[in-house]
């Protein structure tokens, strides 16, 4: 778009080039709307109602929930588990055993 705008300042451009510019502008507007929707979905309703939008504080708040809910390590009877794959395997096995104890076949 920038290149097309520079051409407009120095010379006349064709209708095809104008159409391409309008298409690019529409695509950019669509991307902006998708980004705004993404952050609205991630944020808390309170922040949206108060009008706090695309600021550093808002992004920290939106990402804080994910950081708070992340399990970094897990201590078992034998060891400390630190990788996400091992944590997932341990948690899955734990609940599979619990279900089996509560509902044996």
HURAFEN-V284102 format. One record per backbone hydrogen bond with DSSP energy under -0.5 kcal/mol. NH is the residue of the N-H (numbers start at 0). CO is the residue of the C=O. Records with the same first field share a line. If there is no record, write none. Layout:
NH = CO + CO
This chain:
4 = 0
5 = 1
6 = 2
7 = 3
8 = 4
9 = 5
10 = 6
17 = 13
18 = 14
19 = 15
20 = 16
21 = 17
22 = 18
23 = 19
24 = 20
25 = 21
26 = 22
27 = 23
28 = 24
29 = 25
30 = 26
31 = 27
32 = 28
33 = 29
34 = 30
35 = 31
36 = 32
37 = 33
38 = 34
39 = 35
40 = 36
41 = 37
42 = 38
46 = 43
47 = 43
48 = 44
49 = 45
50 = 47
51 = 46
52 = 50
54 = 52
58 = 54
59 = 55
60 = 56
61 = 57
62 = 58
63 = 59
64 = 60
66 = 62
67 = 63
68 = 64
69 = 66
71 = 69
73 = 80
75 = 73 + 78
80 = 73 + 78
86 = 82
87 = 83
88 = 84
89 = 85
90 = 86
91 = 87
92 = 88
93 = 89
94 = 90
95 = 91
96 = 92
97 = 93
98 = 94
99 = 95
100 = 96
101 = 97
102 = 98
